[in-house]
Each structure stands twice: as C-alpha cells, then as structure tokens.
Amino acid sequence: MPKVDEAASRMYPTVPRVGVAGVVISEGCVLLIRRGREPMVGRWSVPGGVLELGETMAAGVRRELVEETGLRVTPMAVLTAIDRIDVDEHGRVRYQYVVVDWLCGLEAGQGMEAVVSGDDAMDARWVRRKDLLLAEYDLAEVTLDVIEKAFEYVEELSR
C-alpha cells in the first residue's frame, strides 16, 4: 500500500482535526520548537501535533513532546483550547485544528540540556520569558497568551 503524505492529507479537510500541544516551563524558560512542516512551517511555537485515533490527549502530548524535542513530560493541566484556522486566497479552509494546550512538567531525570529537535521540528530550544518578544521568535499572539497563562499557573503553584 502506498504511503500517505500526512501533511497533504490534512489540507482542505472536511472536518476539523484535534491537536494537542505541550507548554513546558522550567527554570524561567519555556520550550519552543521551530516548525518543519505545514501548517506554519518555519514559525516558532510550542511543541504539539495531531491526536491519533484511539489516543488520549495526555498520551498524545507525551508522544508529540518526545517526537519533537526528545523530552519525556508529564501533562499536568489543560491550559486552554484554541482554534487554528488557515484560509487560502479563495476563502477555502486550508487547515483547521482545535488545539488543546497542556501545561507539562519534565519527568524526573529529564534535564533542560536533553532537548533535541526531531520529527517535524527544525529546531527546539529553551527561551527565557523576557526573550519571547524578540523578533527572532515572531510568536503568534495566541501562542504568547498561552505561554503567559502557563507561566502564571506555574507561579501560582509555587506559592
């Protein structure tokens, strides 16, 4: 059976797809990846991807983080759910995802230095909170909002 191009099969969907993303905060930094595939190829974001059939959201977040960053994480809490809709020049929906963003913690024995880019990530790195607005990252406003919510949640937990 020929291999299906997953990225191409997600274009112009007939129904929205469910995505999961993991926001990992450690030592005042957040984990970011630079996307290697559409949608948003070349853009910085939090790691994540499409939920597989039969997979729980927590399992999907764990799988995606290992695939994209090499890190094992524990999903701790749902931060928010967002719509990601990309429309082409003719007004047709090119991509549509409902993305559930999770706050995740590094599993025991996982250090920040263990991060590597893999799977569909061109790069993966820890970014200090104060550096998130640098032009280099050009993060979408919705991504910045989710990251800020995660930092606030972590601060609340540490009180």
C-alpha positions in Angstrom: 0.0 0.0 0.0 1.5 3.4 -0.9 2.5 5.7 2.0 0.1 8.6 2.5 1.6 12.0 2.8 0.2 13.1 6.2 0.7 16.8 5.7 -1.0 16.7 2.3 -3.9 14.6 3.6 -4.6 17.3 6.3 -5.0 20.1 3.7 -8.6 21.1 2.8 -10.2 18.9 5.5 -13.9 18.1 5.6 -13.9 18.2 9.4 -11.7 20.0 11.9 -8.7 18.0 13.4 -7.9 17.7 17.1 -4.4 18.8 18.0 -2.6 18.8 21.3 0.4 20.9 22.5 2.6 20.9 25.5 3.8 24.1 27.2 6.8 23.1 29.3 8.1 25.7 31.8 11.5 25.1 33.6 13.8 27.5 35.3 12.1 30.6 34.0 12.2 29.3 30.4 9.6 27.8 28.0 10.3 25.1 25.5 9.8 26.2 21.9 10.1 24.4 18.5 10.5 25.8 15.0 8.0 24.0 12.8 9.5 21.9 10.0 6.2 21.2 8.2 2.9 22.9 7.3 1.0 24.5 8.7 3.2 27.3 9.9 6.5 25.9 8.5 9.4 27.9 9.8 7.4 29.5 12.6 8.2 29.2 16.3 5.6 27.7 18.5 5.1 25.3 21.4 5.6 21.6 20.5 2.5 19.6 19.5 0.6 17.8 16.8 -2.4 15.9 15.8 -4.1 13.4 18.1 -4.1 9.9 16.8 -7.2 7.7 16.6 -7.7 6.0 20.0 -5.1 8.1 21.8 -6.0 10.2 24.8 -5.0 13.8 24.9 -2.4 13.3 27.6 -0.8 10.4 25.7 -0.8 12.5 22.6 1.0 15.3 24.3 3.6 12.9 25.7 4.2 11.3 22.3 4.5 14.7 20.5 7.0 16.1 23.0 9.2 13.0 22.7 9.0 13.1 18.8 9.7 16.8 18.5 12.1 17.5 21.4 13.3 14.2 22.8 11.9 15.1 26.2 9.7 13.0 28.4 7.0 15.1 30.1 4.0 14.7 32.4 0.9 16.5 31.3 -0.4 18.4 34.4 -3.4 20.5 33.4 -5.3 21.8 30.4 -4.5 25.5 29.9 -6.9 26.3 27.1 -8.3 25.2 23.8 -7.8 27.3 20.7 -8.9 27.4 17.1 -6.3 27.4 14.4 -7.9 28.1 11.0 -5.9 28.8 7.9 -7.9 30.1 4.9 -6.4 30.2 1.3 -6.7 33.2 -1.1 -10.1 31.8 -2.3 -11.6 31.7 1.1 -11.4 27.9 1.4 -10.3 26.4 4.7 -6.8 25.0 4.0 -6.2 23.7 7.6 -8.4 23.7 10.7 -7.4 22.5 14.1 -8.8 22.7 17.6 -5.7 22.6 19.7 -5.8 21.7 23.4 -2.8 23.3 25.2 -1.5 21.4 28.2 0.9 22.6 30.9 3.6 19.9 31.2 6.4 19.2 33.6 9.7 17.5 32.8 9.7 13.9 34.1 12.3 13.0 36.7 15.8 12.7 35.3 15.0 14.9 32.3 17.2 18.0 32.3 16.8 21.0 30.1 20.0 20.1 28.3 18.4 16.9 26.9 16.3 18.8 24.4 16.9 18.0 20.7 14.9 18.8 17.6 13.4 15.8 15.9 10.5 14.6 13.8 8.9 17.7 12.2 10.8 20.3 14.3 13.6 22.2 12.6 14.9 23.4 16.0 14.0 23.1 19.6 15.2 25.4 22.4 14.5 26.8 25.8 13.6 30.5 25.7 13.6 32.9 28.7 10.3 34.6 29.4 11.8 38.0 28.8 13.1 37.0 25.3 9.7 35.8 24.0 9.0 39.1 22.3 12.3 39.1 20.3 11.7 39.4 16.6 13.6 36.2 16.1 10.7 34.2 17.5 7.8 36.2 15.9 5.3 34.2 18.1 1.6 34.4 17.3 -0.4 36.4 19.8 -2.4 33.4 20.7 0.8 31.4 21.4 2.1 34.2 23.6 -1.2 34.3 25.5 -1.0 30.5 26.2 2.7 30.7 27.3 1.9 33.6 29.7 -1.0 31.6 31.1 1.4 28.7 31.7 3.9 31.0 33.5 1.1 32.4 35.7 -0.1 28.9 36.5 3.4 27.7 37.5 3.9 30.8 39.7 0.6 30.1 41.4 1.6 26.5 42.1 4.9 27.6 43.6 3.2 30.0 46.2 
